[in-house]
Amino acid sequence: MNVATPFVSGEKVQHLKTGGFYKIICVAKIEATLEDAYVYQALSNMTFCVRPMTEILDGRFIRVIE
C-alpha cells in the first residue's frame, strides 16, 4: 500500500477517479471502530462526507497546490 503524507485541515484535494475537488475539514474517529477518518467537503455541492483515513491516503486523492 502506498500511504501518502497526511492531509491537514483546510487543504484542497482531488479525487483521481472522479476528478472532484474537496476541502479537508478535520480528522475524526469512526465511532464503531475508532478508526481514524477524514471529514471533508465536496466543493461542487458543499456536502460533507466522512471516509476512513486509509482510503484518503492510499492514492485515491492528491493534494492540490494553488
TAQUI-V563646 format. One record per run of one state. SS is the DSSP state (H for helix, E for strand, - for the rest). FROM is the first residue (numbers start at 1). LEN is the number of residues. If there is no record, write none. Layout:
<<SS;FROM;LEN> <SS;FROM;LEN>>
//
This chain:
<<-;1;11> <E;12;4> <-;16;5> <E;21;10> <-;31;4> <E;35;8> <-;43;5> <E;48;5> <H;53;8> <E;61;3> <-;64;3>>
//
